Amino acid sequence: MYPWYRNQPMLIGQAWMGKHVIIIKCQMDTNLVLQVHTSYHAPMEPIQKNCAETLSQHLSIGYRVIDVTYIPPNAVQYLLVLENQLSTSRNLFNLL
């Protein structure tokens, strides 16, 4: 395997079962993405400089906003979770 390949971000086409988490920190007045943290193997869209566009792209592939936290003096942090359908179905059967 080529060493440069291991340093590439995971993109949406990769299958992985379970829950995935993304934390996106943005500056409020400029709408710029400051930081992004992800769980291992989380499907990702390319991160844009614009916070709203980055959130929009991840919502469009199935992530849900679980929490929004204000970080003084001028930042906001979004917690997004993606749970794949098979994992959701399995949880429903466990409830029965």
Order of alpha helices (4+ residues) and beta strands (2+ residues): alpha-beta-beta-alpha-beta-beta-alpha
